């Protein structure tokens, strides 16, 4: 049986979890940041983070931190990368595991957000961030763009029913560029993952825009058989 003494001479470091929380307000992709309330970097903008506890897994810790800020449970959360530069934290050597999450802004608990002095920022108008949090955000944006190019996204960022203009706004926000309306609609509808309802949302035109919803079964089927032919569209150059 292994003895604990085998690890006596091994250095130990704190393990932190940092969450990149994306939201969509039907027009723009946004990032949820908090005002740091302790030194170092007190008063500056930061990702929501915390430390791994002895009795939890990385995924459980990330979920706990996310729920603590937004009040939401059972939402999309994916591990991104590990960040371990020696001097990334001025206090002591700290390893951070970054996660990114996708949520509907309108589902958040505003009291939780207010408690942590949190604020939503447009993805193209972020303030200066502490430590290496900017690198984490850029990595999360790259992962989201890769994901969006190869499968329809929107389950977590859009309400249950949405218009095609809203879905296109989401993709344009992800890529921070304008997309051709006709080509986008043709390709996204050809995927067969959208269900057109009989309802309309007023405001886009006199007749109104039809509301759509995602076909969960078709989406699962599409992801079960990944294929280059399933690519939503060629990612624009940024």
Secondary structure, DSSP 8 states (H G I E B T S, - for coil): ---GGGGTTS---EEEEEEEEEEE-SS-EEEEEEE--SSSSTTSEE-EEEE--TT--HHHHHHHHHHHHH---S-EEEEEEEE--TTSSSSS-EEEEEEEEEEEGGGS-HHHHHHTTEEEEETTS---BSTTHHHHHHHHHHHHHHHHHHS---TTTS-SSEEHHHHHHHHHHHHTS---HHHHHHHHHHTT-EEEEEEEETTSSSS-EEEEEE-HHHHHHHHHT--GGG--S-----
